[in-house]
């Protein structure tokens, strides 16, 4: 999703949050917050900053919930979940710092493609469920899954975004709390009672699968109230009603995930992921790959659908505490004019719905045909899901028992012996200072240690129960102290395929930069990994590195072409074809013909695209002129020839025998040379010196 226009009056633009995050531009505006692009000046990376709307930030209870949900989401570290880096408050603004994920949303892909091929839809579903399963295992539910919150990077990696509405599954989700979510993907129990657990997320995923397979939502309606009423009372139809060639196994998968009764659905994302992969194997569908998703995004036209800076991203539903059984019985406005929680007709932002919905014991049943199809589909998966339903029944029993225990303990948690104390905020303090503060309140305490990316070693990350919680006076508060970042050994990805290496590093717990460094390397095949670079340079396999560190793959461009023996024009063409330039010089060479390359060398180490390669072009052998040495003695002539770069020779031996007071070469004179004086010969060539008679002449 491309960045939208940023109005110059936005007070957040240009702010430096926490002395670290420089806000650069506004990306989009949602129902709860505005998202900005920012620069983390400490780590020199691009991040996304989500700033809570001021009217919400003024509510202390809402701020506390915002902070709790940020801490819950920050516990997740998974390649298919947008990472939460930081959270804070400044100048009245509450904000989250998130991983910046380039690319487009599933909504944009669906808008462009209409619907997806089954193998591509299952690949998106697989990655969505991997990220969601990690959240469910951590006790976190998303509560607002929709195509707008599914991001797809240019490389085809799918990420779940916006856990801003998430809560720990262990926290209270009673029907007395206001419910915020997107109408088309809310489960029947959320619409009727405000209840939410992992199965509510599963329902939303099932609706997204239906939409990916058919290109439309299951209950299209002109008013959100109408769609919500149908969702609360009707079974999602099978996708093959819209696209007849969809296999029955995919019909079954959609129906199982979207059953009206959460007891009939998969227990959590892990259950649905297991069944998804079984269906994919059973159908023998080719697996949709990251590359296929990346290709779809590359060819999709998103230019006219980028979200503007002031656009409310998605329709949102607000369900209040208590609602009548039907709007008619309560005298409320009809669905075409939905009411707010206070009963007044709200003023809505375009694309946003405020709707009151209640559980209705006599709600209309689904149409007979749809219900029959759904029942048939459920029968087909019932045997496979037996174990999962038993787990669901066990969870229901646990919920009932816990509810009974809470009711029995209610009297104790009032003003009697269960009087509660407020846990102080000791985050950022030393453990000793934190324990002193707890001692002053009379609260018992213990220490625990935990790795943290943001809190320095030896400082308090948080308490359990968290700051602001009301606890019994005899409670024990756990002070969680930072061990600093978790250190992870760098996997050896040398000579691996670049995409496989990126997956291995992400699986190990690192962030892999989308941009890659490319070098020429004679020993590593083009497209394979030479090494890995961290923020401070290259790192070797086995090095201990902090988790979530951003790593860059160094990928081979192959060997620099060997151009020795080629002409300068041919060498220039060969090097430019692989993105290199050329620098040439000339030299004499006795063996390499003129105009041919004698040698080459790199001018940089390592060699990257655009770097010059230095070559030496042969001028052929060096030629010299034979000097005129006639009349000189042999020794004088030889010296003159040597000075010219030639080797003077004679048939007369150079003997050290005195003759008439001298020596042979000091007495005998040269009459000429062969080759003759003035001839052009190769430097270093032998020149025969011709003599005048003999010693006796």
RODREN-136712 format. One record per residue (C-alpha): residue in three letters; x, y, z. Coordinates in pm, whole numbers, padded with zeros to 5 digits, always signed. Each point is the difference from the previous one (the first is absolute). Layout:
BEGIN
ALAXYZ
...
# end
This chain:
BEGIN
UNK+00000+00000+00000
UNK+00166+00324-00113
UNK+00040+00295+00236
UNK-00286+00251-00014
UNK+00018+00379-00018
UNK+00096+00156+00333
UNK-00174+00329+00091
UNK+00249+00261+00127
UNK-00202+00069+00316
UNK+00038-00343+00158
UNK+00170+00071+00338
UNK+00154-00347+00016
UNK+00203+00042-00319
UNK+00357+00090+00093
UNK-00033-00103+00367
UNK+00287-00193+00160
UNK-00165-00260+00223
UNK+00196-00132+00297
UNK+00307+00180-00136
UNK+00021-00273-00262
UNK-00286-00024-00253
UNK-00015+00285-00254
UNK-00351+00013-00154
UNK+00033+00054-00376
UNK-00342-00038-00166
UNK-00355-00115+00059
UNK-00093-00331-00165
UNK-00365-00056+00096
UNK-00272+00075+00254
UNK-00213-00267+00168
UNK-00283-00010+00250
UNK+00226+00001+00307
UNK+00330+00143-00117
UNK+00204+00163-00275
UNK+00300-00181-00148
UNK+00319+00186-00093
UNK+00326-00091-00165
UNK+00294+00087+00224
UNK+00375-00049+00033
UNK+00156-00172+00300
UNK+00304+00226+00031
UNK+00167-00232+00250
UNK-00002-00307-00228
UNK-00024+00190-00332
UNK-00306-00188-00125
UNK-00347+00083-00126
UNK-00285-00078+00241
UNK-00374+00057+00015
UNK-00142+00207+00288
UNK-00366-00046+00097
UNK-00130+00303+00196
UNK-00326-00034+00195
UNK-00263+00264-00082
UNK+00004+00280+00256
UNK-00361-00046+00108
UNK+00086-00359+00095
UNK+00337+00088+00154
UNK-00178+00232+00245
UNK-00172-00303+00154
UNK+00232-00144+00267
UNK-00170-00341-00012
UNK+00034-00013-00377
UNK+00367+00100+00023
UNK+00060-00279+00248
UNK-00170-00250-00232
UNK+00203+00132-00294
UNK+00324-00056+00197
UNK-00106-00348+00116
UNK-00083-00105-00354
UNK+00334+00135-00123
UNK+00184-00210+00257
UNK-00207-00303-00098
UNK+00081+00044-00369
UNK+00368+00065+00074
UNK+00029-00354+00137
UNK-00043-00130-00354
UNK+00310-00055-00211
UNK-00096-00177-00322
UNK+00074+00055-00371
UNK-00374+00015-00074
UNK-00081+00263+00266
UNK+00086+00369-00025
UNK+00238+00057+00292
UNK-00074+00250+00279
UNK+00326+00176+00089
UNK-00099+00260+00258
UNK-00285+00186+00174
UNK-00017+00333+00176
UNK-00166+00336+00070
UNK+00120+00351-00083
UNK-00171+00339+00004
UNK-00340-00163+00040
UNK+00056-00244-00286
UNK-00009-00378+00062
UNK+00188-00199-00262
UNK+00123-00341-00111
UNK+00319-00055-00201
UNK-00044-00282-00251
UNK+00207-00183-00256
UNK-00030+00178-00336
UNK-00122-00256-00255
UNK+00015+00120-00363
UNK-00246-00143-00249
UNK-00377-00015-00037
UNK-00299-00131+00190
UNK-00205-00308-00083
UNK-00291+00242-00054
UNK+00193+00173-00280
UNK+00089-00336-00155
UNK-00365-00113+00008
UNK-00114+00332-00144
UNK+00240-00046-00288
UNK-00043-00375-00060
UNK-00367-00047+00093
UNK+00068-00346+00142
UNK+00307-00217+00044
UNK+00083-00343-00137
UNK-00048-00271+00266
UNK+00373-00072+00032
UNK+00077+00371+00051
UNK-00288+00043+00248
UNK+00127-00300+00199
UNK+00354+00142+00006
UNK-00130+00332+00140
UNK-00216-00194+00247
UNK+00296-00216+00107
UNK+00217+00302+00084
UNK-00289+00184+00171
UNK-00065-00307+00217
UNK+00370-00040+00086
UNK+00009+00353+00141
UNK-00340-00033+00169
UNK+00097-00337+00153
UNK+00304+00165+00160
UNK-00232+00263+00151
UNK-00247-00261+00127
UNK+00281-00201+00159
UNK+00108+00319+00179
UNK-00356+00046+00132
UNK-00078+00291-00233
UNK-00307+00042-00220
UNK-00006+00252-00284
UNK-00371+00100+00000
UNK+00022+00197-00327
UNK+00124-00232-00276
UNK-00082+00123-00351
UNK+00175+00034-00339
UNK+00104+00355+00088
UNK+00209-00141+00288
UNK+00175-00262-00216
UNK+00315+00145-00160
UNK+00191-00164-00285
UNK+00361+00109-00060
UNK+00154+00026-00347
UNK+00171-00336+00068
UNK-00337-00168+00075
UNK+00031-00020+00380
UNK-00338+00039+00172
UNK-00019+00192+00330
UNK-00288+00053+00244
UNK-00025+00364+00101
UNK-00186+00211+00255
UNK-00028-00194+00323
UNK-00126+00333+00140
UNK-00334-00163+00087
UNK+00162-00316+00133
UNK-00028-00105+00361
UNK+00161-00279+00191
UNK-00250-00286-00013
UNK+00035-00029+00375
UNK-00123+00359+00048
UNK-00366+00081+00052
UNK-00207+00007-00319
UNK-00342+00024+00157
UNK-00299+00123-00190
UNK-00006+00313+00211
UNK+00296+00144-00186
UNK-00044+00197-00320
UNK+00098-00197-00306
UNK+00189+00154-00286
UNK+00057-00189-00324
UNK-00073-00018-00373
UNK-00357-00108-00079
UNK+00056-00250-00280
UNK+00244-00215+00199
UNK-00150-00002+00350
UNK-00113-00338+00130
UNK-00361-00066+00108
UNK+00099-00019+00368
UNK+00171+00340-00023
UNK-00307+00151-00163
UNK-00250-00160+00239
UNK+00185-00002+00333
UNK+00332+00183-00038
UNK+00188-00323+00084
UNK+00333-00062-00172
UNK+00256-00278+00005
UNK+00231-00171-00249
UNK-00302-00146-00182
UNK-00121+00352-00079
UNK+00327+00058-00186
UNK-00050-00333-00179
UNK-00344+00122-00120
UNK+00156+00317-00145
UNK+00264-00209-00180
UNK-00278-00218-00145
UNK-00177+00309-00135
UNK+00327+00119-00156
UNK+00049-00342-00165
UNK-00356+00024-00142
UNK+00081+00345-00135
UNK+00332-00112-00153
UNK-00170-00292-00178
UNK-00309+00191-00123
UNK+00107+00364-00019
UNK-00290+00114+00222
UNK-00109-00001+00364
UNK-00256-00262+00107
UNK-00268+00249+00115
UNK+00012+00310-00223
UNK-00253+00263+00108
UNK-00058+00371-00048
UNK-00006+00060+00376
UNK+00245-00145+00255
UNK-00293-00078+00230
UNK-00154-00230-00259
UNK+00327-00183-00062
UNK+00066-00033+00373
UNK-00347-00141+00067
UNK+00050-00264-00268
UNK+00344-00087+00135
UNK-00136-00045+00348
UNK-00273-00239-00116
UNK+00100-00162-00331
UNK+00266-00252-00094
UNK+00260+00124-00251
UNK-00090-00166-00334
UNK+00238-00231-00184
UNK+00232+00177-00250
UNK-00097-00238-00283
UNK-00341+00173-00017
UNK+00187+00295-00153
UNK+00288-00185-00174
UNK-00130-00349-00093
UNK+00342-00158-00067
UNK+00125+00055+00356
UNK+00074-00346+00152
UNK-00233-00127+00272
UNK+00298-00025+00237
UNK+00036+00380-00011
UNK-00375+00037+00057
UNK+00042-00218+00310
UNK+00293+00209+00123
UNK-00197+00325-00026
UNK-00310-00147+00166
UNK+00198-00155+00288
UNK+00179+00328+00073
UNK-00323+00207-00010
UNK-00253-00212+00189
UNK-00249+00209+00196
UNK+00074-00193+00318
UNK+00365+00051+00100
UNK-00003-00352+00149
UNK-00022-00134-00357
UNK+00301+00196-00125
UNK+00373-00081+00021
UNK+00128+00057+00352
UNK+00264+00249-00114
UNK+00220+00097-00296
UNK+00223-00306+00046
UNK-00302-00228-00053
UNK-00105+00182-00317
UNK+00359+00007-00130
UNK+00030-00377+00043
UNK-00323-00057-00194
UNK+00100+00252-00270
UNK+00322-00186-00072
UNK-00181-00335-00003
UNK-00249+00136-00256
UNK+00282+00136-00213
UNK+00174-00338-00003
UNK-00327-00184-00070
UNK-00084+00221-00298
UNK+00353-00016-00137
UNK-00013+00374-00062
UNK+00334+00159-00090
UNK+00108+00203+00297
UNK-00034+00374-00053
UNK+00351+00138+00052
UNK+00142+00328+00122
UNK+00113+00061-00358
UNK-00355-00045-00134
UNK-00138+00249+00252
UNK+00284+00240-00081
UNK-00077-00029-00372
UNK-00369+00074+00061
UNK+00094+00314+00193
UNK+00252+00106-00263
UNK-00261-00012-00277
UNK-00287+00137+00210
UNK-00103+00362-00054
UNK-00027+00166+00341
UNK+00069+00351-00117
UNK-00362+00115+00021
UNK-00079-00172+00327
UNK+00260+00134+00244
UNK-00156+00102+00330
UNK-00009+00375+00049
UNK+00126+00171+00309
UNK-00349+00071+00134
UNK-00191-00306-00116
UNK-00156-00224+00266
UNK+00144-00333-00098
UNK-00282-00248+00069
UNK-00360-00013+00118
UNK-00013-00044+00377
UNK-00271-00133+00230
UNK-00056+00118+00358
UNK-00222-00224+00213
UNK-00105+00145+00339
UNK-00050-00166+00338
UNK-00364-00103-00007
UNK-00220-00023-00304
UNK-00362-00094-00064
UNK-00092-00330-00156
UNK-00101+00168-00326
UNK+00001+00357-00119
UNK-00376-00007-00049
UNK-00065-00105+00360
UNK+00219+00280+00133
UNK-00151+00265-00221
UNK+00339+00064-00153
UNK+00074+00140-00339
UNK-00015-00249-00286
UNK+00324-00154-00124
UNK+00029+00265-00269
UNK+00040+00262+00278
UNK+00214-00170+00264
UNK+00030+00146+00344
UNK+00293+00066+00226
UNK+00047-00157+00342
UNK-00190+00290+00154
UNK-00298-00045-00230
UNK+00063+00313-00207
UNK+00055-00008-00372
UNK+00375+00045-00050
UNK+00176+00207-00256
UNK+00213-00251-00184
UNK+00314+00037-00198
UNK-00058-00140-00350
UNK+00061-00374+00007
UNK-00054-00030+00376
UNK-00305-00157+00166
UNK-00121+00025+00358
UNK-00236-00287+00068
UNK-00191-00142+00295
UNK-00045-00378-00006
UNK-00117-00237+00268
UNK-00038-00374+00042
UNK-00345-00101-00119
UNK-00140-00328+00116
UNK-00252+00001-00286
UNK+00243+00129-00266
UNK-00083-00111-00350
UNK+00162-00322-00109
UNK+00226-00018-00305
UNK-00171-00075-00330
UNK-00075-00371-00029
UNK+00229-00060-00297
UNK+00300+00170+00161
UNK-00064-00172+00330
UNK-00023-00338-00171
UNK+00324+00059-00189
UNK+00172+00109+00319
UNK-00127-00304+00190
UNK+00125-00231-00274
UNK+00340+00169+00006
UNK+00016-00022+00378
UNK-00079-00371-00015
UNK+00294-00049-00234
UNK+00244+00164+00241
UNK-00164-00121+00321
UNK+00208-00317+00023
UNK+00324+00188-00067
UNK-00095+00265+00256
UNK-00113-00235+00280
UNK+00313+00050+00204
UNK-00015+00374-00048
UNK-00364+00019+00108
UNK+00081-00198+00313
UNK+00263+00258+00080
UNK-00260+00270-00065
UNK-00241-00171+00241
UNK+00272-00020+00260
UNK+00068+00371-00040
UNK-00370+00074+00048
UNK+00004-00204+00319
UNK+00306+00188+00120
UNK-00169+00334-00076
UNK-00312-00107+00193
UNK+00209-00113+00298
UNK+00208+00318+00000
UNK-00316+00211-00021
UNK-00145-00185+00299
UNK+00319+00047+00199
UNK+00008+00371-00081
UNK-00360+00039+00111
UNK+00074-00184+00324
UNK+00301+00221+00064
UNK-00180+00326-00081
UNK-00087+00080+00360
UNK+00364-00036+00100
UNK+00123+00246-00262
UNK-00212+00292+00123
UNK+00068+00216+00303
UNK+00056-00290+00241
UNK+00314-00203+00062
UNK+00063-00005-00375
UNK+00080+00371-00008
UNK+00235+00071-00288
UNK+00313+00210-00044
UNK+00120+00171-00317
UNK+00322-00137-00149
UNK+00239+00296-00053
UNK+00169+00072-00332
UNK+00366-00093+00048
UNK+00095-00058-00365
UNK+00348+00130-00081
UNK+00116-00008+00363
UNK+00263-00226+00152
UNK-00137-00316+00160
UNK+00102+00128+00342
UNK-00191+00328-00043
UNK-00305-00189-00126
UNK+00004-00238+00297
UNK+00030+00293+00241
UNK-00314+00156-00151
UNK-00187-00331+00042
UNK+00126-00037+00358
UNK-00143+00341+00085
UNK-00344-00124-00109
UNK+00039-00323+00192
UNK-00006-00214-00314
UNK+00209-00316-00022
UNK+00219-00029-00306
UNK+00223-00233-00198
UNK+00228+00041-00297
UNK-00015-00144-00349
UNK+00223+00065-00297
UNK-00092+00046-00362
UNK+00174+00104-00318
UNK-00094+00341-00140
UNK+00093+00188-00315
UNK-00074+00343+00144
UNK+00064-00007+00375
UNK+00370+00009+00102
UNK+00144-00293+00191
UNK-00067+00023+00374
UNK-00303+00229-00021
UNK-00360-00095+00075
UNK-00209-00079-00309
UNK-00335-00032+00179
UNK-00172-00161+00291
UNK-00241-00290+00008
UNK-00273+00098+00077
UNK+00063+00309-00211
UNK+00024+00355+00131
UNK-00339+00143+00095
UNK-00151-00340+00076
UNK-00200-00043+00320
UNK+00131-00300+00195
UNK-00078-00154+00341
UNK+00221+00121+00281
UNK+00153-00347+00034
UNK+00081-00029-00372
UNK+00353-00057-00125
UNK+00116+00235-00274
UNK+00256-00131-00247
UNK+00261+00258-00102
UNK+00113-00088-00353
UNK+00360+00113-00057
UNK+00158+00041-00343
UNK+00277-00234-00117
UNK+00044+00218-00308
UNK-00062-00138-00347
UNK-00006-00375-00052
UNK+00319-00103-00178
UNK-00040-00243-00289
UNK+00272-00184-00193
UNK+00001+00107-00365
UNK-00092-00299-00221
UNK+00243-00091-00279
UNK-00176+00106-00320
UNK+00312+00032-00216
UNK-00050-00130-00357
UNK-00376-00039+00065
UNK-00276+00123-00227
UNK-00071+00361+00100
UNK-00373-00052+00072
UNK+00069-00317+00200
UNK+00267+00185+00199
UNK-00243+00284+00076
UNK-00254-00253+00127
UNK+00259-00173+00221
UNK+00111+00329+00155
UNK-00360+00112+00062
UNK-00081-00338+00155
UNK+00300+00040+00231
UNK-00143+00329+00131
UNK+00172+00267-00210
UNK-00149+00271-00221
UNK+00119-00037-00359
UNK+00026+00318-00205
UNK-00189-00012-00328
UNK+00289+00178-00172
UNK+00302-00221-00067
UNK+00368+00081-00058
UNK+00140-00150-00321
UNK+00369-00067-00075
UNK+00191-00188-00267
UNK+00163-00316+00135
UNK+00200-00257-00194
UNK-00073-00278+00251
UNK-00378+00042+00057
UNK-00259-00063-00270
UNK-00214+00292-00111
UNK-00312+00040+00218
UNK+00142-00186+00299
UNK+00108+00147+00332
UNK+00358+00117+00054
UNK-00058+00109+00359
UNK-00211+00203+00244
UNK+00046+00361+00114
UNK-00126+00150+00325
UNK-00026+00366+00107
UNK+00377+00007+00063
UNK+00114-00197-00306
UNK+00051-00361-00097
UNK-00065-00278+00251
UNK+00099-00366-00018
UNK-00207-00309+00070
UNK-00019-00083+00369
UNK+00038+00361+00115
UNK-00236+00088+00287
UNK-00232+00281-00111
UNK-00293+00166+00177
UNK-00342-00124-00112
UNK-00200+00219-00239
UNK+00326+00153-00128
UNK-00038+00106-00362
UNK+00230-00203-00224
UNK+00081+00053-00367
UNK+00078-00285-00237
UNK+00312+00038-00215
UNK-00082-00179-00327
UNK+00239-00102-00280
UNK-00015+00151-00348
UNK+00227-00279-00123
UNK+00361+00032-00117
UNK+00136+00309-00177
UNK+00035-00095-00370
UNK+00358-00087-00114
UNK+00080+00236-00290
UNK+00372-00073-00045
UNK+00082-00056-00367
UNK-00310+00190-00117
UNK+00001+00330-00185
UNK-00079+00315+00197
UNK-00342+00032-00167
UNK-00090-00362+00073
UNK+00121+00029+00360
UNK-00205+00317+00050
UNK-00314-00175-00125
UNK+00052-00307+00221
UNK+00051+00207+00315
UNK-00285+00242-00068
UNK-00235-00296-00056
UNK+00040-00096+00367
UNK-00018+00358+00127
UNK+00371+00080+00025
UNK+00201+00283-00156
UNK+00356-00010-00141
UNK+00324+00199+00043
UNK+00272-00061-00259
UNK+00374+00066-00028
UNK+00262-00112-00254
UNK+00330-00188+00025
UNK+00250-00171-00231
UNK-00011-00379-00003
UNK+00211-00240-00205
UNK-00258-00281+00016
UNK-00345+00167-00020
UNK-00096+00152-00336
UNK-00064+00372-00014
UNK-00360+00095+00093
UNK-00060-00305+00219
UNK-00047-00001+00380
UNK+00318-00102+00183
UNK-00145-00007+00355
UNK-00288+00118+00220
UNK-00048+00083+00368
UNK-00279+00118+00232
UNK+00025+00356+00126
UNK-00225-00066+00302
UNK-00038-00279+00254
UNK-00265-00130-00007
UNK-00113+00071-00355
UNK-00356+00131-00032
UNK-00215+00098-00298
UNK+00131+00322-00157
UNK+00358-00045+00123
UNK+00282+00037-00259
UNK+00229-00285-00108
UNK+00351+00113-00100
UNK+00141-00163-00316
UNK+00340+00032-00174
UNK-00014+00006-00382
UNK+00302-00129-00193
UNK+00195+00237-00228
UNK+00185-00301-00140
UNK+00380-00040+00037
UNK+00208+00316+00055
UNK+00210+00088-00310
UNK+00339+00182+00009
UNK+00234+00136-00270
UNK+00335-00177-00053
UNK+00270+00266+00061
UNK+00296+00053-00238
UNK+00306-00154+00174
UNK+00233-00027-00301
UNK+00359+00101+00080
UNK-00042-00081+00368
UNK+00186-00283+00168
UNK-00201-00309+00088
UNK-00024+00109+00364
UNK-00109+00352-00095
UNK-00254-00132-00248
UNK-00141-00249+00250
UNK-00043+00276+00260
UNK-00181+00220-00252
UNK-00234-00281-00098
UNK-00076-00079+00365
UNK-00084+00364+00062
UNK-00255-00026-00281
UNK-00156-00309+00159
UNK+00165-00250-00236
UNK+00239-00294+00046
UNK+00320+00040-00207
UNK+00167-00329-00105
UNK+00312-00097-00196
UNK+00161-00319-00131
UNK+00332+00116+00145
UNK+00043-00133+00353
UNK+00038+00252+00278
UNK+00317-00150+00145
UNK+00204+00162+00267
UNK+00330-00059-00185
UNK+00234+00297-00050
UNK+00069+00066-00365
UNK+00245+00272-00099
UNK-00052+00167+00333
UNK-00381-00032-00009
UNK-00288-00251-00021
UNK-00200-00132-00297
UNK-00315+00212+00053
UNK+00201+00306+00087
UNK+00192-00023-00329
UNK-00238-00133-00264
UNK-00232+00258-00155
UNK-00355-00039-00127
UNK-00079+00057-00364
UNK-00379-00035+00032
UNK-00290-00194+00154
UNK-00267-00250-00099
UNK-00274+00128+00006
UNK+00152+00315-00144
UNK+00014+00333+00175
UNK-00337+00181-00011
UNK-00206-00320-00007
UNK-00303-00035+00236
UNK+00035-00313+00212
UNK-00170-00137+00313
UNK+00155+00131+00317
UNK+00238-00261+00144
UNK+00069-00158-00339
UNK+00352-00126-00087
UNK+00203+00211-00246
UNK+00307-00159-00166
UNK+00304+00229-00007
UNK+00207-00031-00320
UNK+00380+00062+00037
UNK+00266+00157-00223
UNK+00244-00276-00093
UNK+00190-00174+00280
UNK+00258+00094+00252
UNK+00271-00052-00258
UNK-00154+00224-00269
# end
